[in-house]
Amino acid sequence: MFGQQVIFSAANQSYGFDSMKVRTVESDYQMSTIPGAPDCLAGFANLRGEIIPVCDIYKKFNLRGTVAAGNNTIFVNTEEGCLGCLVDEITEIGAVGEDLQMTLPVIAKNDKTNYVEGIIRHKNTLVTVVNPDHVLTPEEWKVIHALLKDNK
């Protein structure tokens, strides 16, 4: 079901992206902000000439605190284009056994948890599997596309 995961931490919580959706992991790139961008965006990265929105996972997932210094960013491919996600650190890349995977309980599913695909029991911790296609809402992507179009 979940296969190979890129596991990362934010606010002492563990999350994972399907490794097939991960384009690259970077910590050294230029980033700037654009007025009018959604609150969850840390800015826009210039990654090898491509302008990519970068999401602040703390703000998007309503976590307490701020991203640890270092700009550890996972760039993932989504249906809308590439998206960077600021995280504290990448902790592991590895396969997950079928017996360790759990679906999200129905009671926990709502508009604010749409990005959660499921949960993995991994090395004595729970990892929330994140669907990168649902990290940003369609409305947030619409604003981002408009901002990028206006700033070309």
Secondary structure, 3 states (H helix, E strand, C coil): CCCEEEEEEECCEEEEEEHHHEEEEECCCEEECCCCCCCCEEEEEEECCEEEEEEEHHHHCCCCCCCCCCCEEEEEEECCEEEEEEECEEEEEEECCHHHEECCCHHHCCHHHCCEEEEEEECCEEEEEECHHHCCCHHHHHHHHHHHHHCC
